[in-house]
Amino acid sequence: MAKITLLPENRKTEDTMAYILGTMRVRKITQAQIADHLCITRKTFYDRIHNGTLTYTDLLQIFSVLDLPQEKIVEIMTLKG
């Protein structure tokens, strides 16, 4: 079977979503709490995070809830790793 590799932007999206979920776990912030800040349902948030379809606005709101340092936000938003 042939091997395939993810495109860099797909890998970065997966890394970003994994980072968000990991930070949520560490800080004990639930999906429902994030969804409330985004004014969406928990199910919608779950779908967006697992499909990688969060908007920049969503990400900025999530970063503010997670209280991420400015350097990490810039790293994520500029897609530099």
Residue pairs with C-beta under 8 A, 6 or more apart in sequence:
6 14
9 79
10 52
12 79
12 81
13 52
14 52
15 81
16 52
16 59
16 76
17 49
17 50
17 52
17 54
19 76
20 49
20 62
20 66
21 49
23 29
23 66
23 68
24 30
24 31
24 34
24 66
27 66
27 67
29 65
29 66
31 42
31 45
31 46
31 49
32 42
33 65
34 45
34 62
34 65
35 41
35 42
35 44
35 45
37 61
37 62
37 64
37 65
38 45
38 58
38 61
38 62
40 48
47 53
48 54
48 58
54 62
56 77
59 76
59 77
60 73
63 73
63 76
75 81
